[in-house]
Amino acid sequence: MYTGYESDYRGAYSHLIACEVSNGGKVPPAMTTLTIPREKYLVFTGKGELPGVVIQTWGAVWQYFEEQTRDKRAYTVDFERFDQREPSRVEIYIAVK
């Protein structure tokens, strides 16, 4: 998860490793919780070998926002989703205004 953006991708931000827990799940004291806000997200999907597929998919994200002007990043919470049932797939969720 990427959050706490100072400005945009060039500024400081927080990067968290997370896993989904059910509502009301107990979290150890040394850990924190973050609720993904209900926002509009664009989803970029890549399939391939890790870590290359993640790098390639982020490249597609950056290229998309450089080439078009309709969608603007919100810089609230963005996240990568990996599913152990399909380990060669990554989904990158980018919050947009």
C-alpha positions as CSV (number, residue, x, y, z in Angstrom):
1,M,0.0,0.0,0.0
2,Y,1.1,3.5,-0.8
3,T,-0.3,6.3,1.4
4,G,0.5,9.5,3.2
5,Y,1.7,11.2,0.0
6,E,3.5,14.5,0.7
7,S,2.6,15.7,-2.8
8,D,2.8,13.2,-5.7
9,Y,5.0,10.2,-6.6
10,R,8.1,12.5,-6.5
11,G,7.5,13.4,-2.8
12,A,7.7,11.4,0.4
13,Y,5.0,8.7,1.0
14,S,4.5,5.7,3.3
15,H,4.8,2.2,1.9
16,L,3.1,-0.6,3.8
17,I,3.0,-4.3,3.5
18,A,-0.4,-5.5,4.3
19,C,-2.8,-8.4,4.3
20,E,-6.6,-8.4,4.3
21,V,-8.3,-9.2,7.6
22,S,-11.9,-9.6,8.3
23,N,-13.9,-6.9,10.0
24,G,-13.3,-7.1,13.7
25,G,-10.1,-9.3,13.3
26,K,-7.6,-8.9,16.0
27,V,-4.3,-7.2,15.1
28,P,-1.2,-7.6,17.2
29,P,-0.2,-4.5,19.2
30,A,3.0,-3.9,17.1
31,M,0.9,-3.7,13.9
32,T,-1.5,-1.1,12.6
33,T,-4.7,-1.2,10.5
34,L,-5.6,0.8,7.5
35,T,-9.0,0.8,5.8
36,I,-8.8,1.3,2.1
37,P,-11.1,4.2,1.3
38,R,-14.1,3.8,-1.0
39,E,-12.8,5.8,-3.9
40,K,-12.7,5.5,-7.7
41,Y,-9.7,3.3,-8.7
42,L,-8.2,2.5,-12.0
43,V,-6.9,-1.0,-12.0
44,F,-3.8,-2.0,-14.0
45,T,-3.3,-5.8,-14.4
46,G,-0.1,-7.6,-15.2
47,K,0.8,-11.3,-15.6
48,G,4.2,-12.7,-15.6
49,E,7.2,-13.6,-13.4
50,L,7.8,-11.7,-10.2
51,P,9.3,-9.1,-9.7
52,G,9.4,-8.1,-13.4
53,V,5.6,-8.1,-13.8
54,V,5.3,-5.6,-11.0
55,I,7.9,-3.3,-12.5
56,Q,6.3,-3.6,-16.0
57,T,2.8,-2.9,-14.6
58,W,4.0,0.2,-12.7
59,G,5.6,1.3,-16.1
60,A,2.1,1.0,-17.6
61,V,0.7,3.2,-14.8
62,W,3.3,5.9,-15.3
63,Q,2.9,5.9,-19.0
64,Y,-0.9,6.1,-18.8
65,F,-0.8,9.2,-16.6
66,E,1.8,10.8,-18.8
67,E,-0.1,10.3,-22.0
68,Q,-3.7,11.1,-21.1
69,T,-5.3,14.1,-19.3
70,R,-8.7,12.9,-18.3
71,D,-7.9,10.9,-15.2
72,K,-5.9,12.6,-12.4
73,R,-4.3,10.7,-9.5
74,A,-5.8,11.4,-6.1
75,Y,-2.6,10.5,-4.1
76,T,-4.7,9.1,-1.2
77,V,-4.2,5.3,-1.1
78,D,-2.8,3.2,-3.9
79,F,-2.1,-0.5,-3.6
80,E,-0.9,-3.6,-5.2
81,R,-3.0,-6.8,-4.9
82,F,-1.4,-10.2,-5.1
83,D,-3.5,-13.4,-4.9
84,Q,-1.8,-16.6,-3.8
85,R,-4.2,-18.6,-6.0
86,E,-2.7,-16.8,-9.1
87,P,0.9,-15.9,-8.1
88,S,1.9,-14.7,-11.6
89,R,-0.8,-11.9,-11.6
90,V,-0.6,-8.4,-10.0
91,E,-3.3,-5.8,-9.9
92,I,-2.3,-2.2,-9.1
93,Y,-5.1,0.0,-7.9
94,I,-4.6,3.8,-8.4
95,A,-7.0,6.2,-6.7
96,V,-8.2,8.9,-9.1
97,K,-10.2,12.1,-8.6
